Amino acid sequence: MTWPDDAFGRRRAMGLRPTRLGYAYQDLFTALRLVDLAVGRANSVPVDRNMFTGDRLPRTATA
């Protein structure tokens, strides 16, 4: 996927920085939920689960 041409007619590629930041936040959230599990404040921490049929983005759920 590319962004529209810039003011000089050059094609710009979409960077992966937002994607990497999203994964970092997911990792941090998962770590915090695993701490909750270890100290008994959570019963389970399903990680990388699809939430519904056709879901293309695995995510962390809270339970």
C-alpha positions in Angstrom: 0.0 0.0 0.0 1.3 3.4 -0.8 0.3 6.9 0.1 -0.7 9.4 -2.6 2.1 11.3 -4.4 3.8 14.0 -2.4 4.1 17.7 -3.6 7.0 16.7 -5.8 5.3 13.8 -7.6 7.2 11.1 -5.6 5.5 8.0 -4.3 5.6 7.6 -0.6 5.6 4.1 1.0 3.6 3.5 4.2 6.0 2.9 7.1 5.6 0.1 9.7 6.2 2.3 12.7 2.5 2.4 13.8 2.4 -1.4 13.4 5.4 -1.9 15.6 4.1 0.4 18.2 0.8 -1.5 18.3 2.7 -4.7 18.9 4.7 -3.1 21.7 1.5 -2.0 23.4 0.0 -5.4 23.0 3.2 -7.0 24.5 3.0 -4.6 27.5 -0.7 -5.2 28.0 -0.1 -9.0 27.9 2.8 -8.7 30.4 0.5 -6.7 32.8 -2.3 -9.3 32.5 0.2 -12.1 33.1 1.2 -10.4 36.4 -2.5 -10.2 37.3 -2.7 -13.9 36.6 0.3 -14.6 38.8 -1.0 -12.7 41.8 -4.5 -14.1 41.5 -6.4 -11.1 40.1 -7.2 -12.9 36.8 -8.5 -16.4 36.0 -7.0 -16.6 32.5 -5.2 -14.5 29.9 -5.9 -15.7 26.3 -3.2 -14.3 24.0 -3.3 -14.1 20.2 -6.9 -15.2 19.9 -9.3 -14.3 17.1 -12.4 -12.9 18.8 -14.9 -13.8 16.1 -15.2 -15.7 12.9 -13.3 -13.9 10.1 -11.3 -11.9 12.6 -7.9 -11.3 10.9 -6.2 -9.6 13.9 -5.2 -11.8 16.8 -5.3 -10.0 20.1 -5.1 -10.3 23.8 -8.4 -10.8 25.7 -9.1 -10.1 29.3 -11.0 -12.6 31.5 
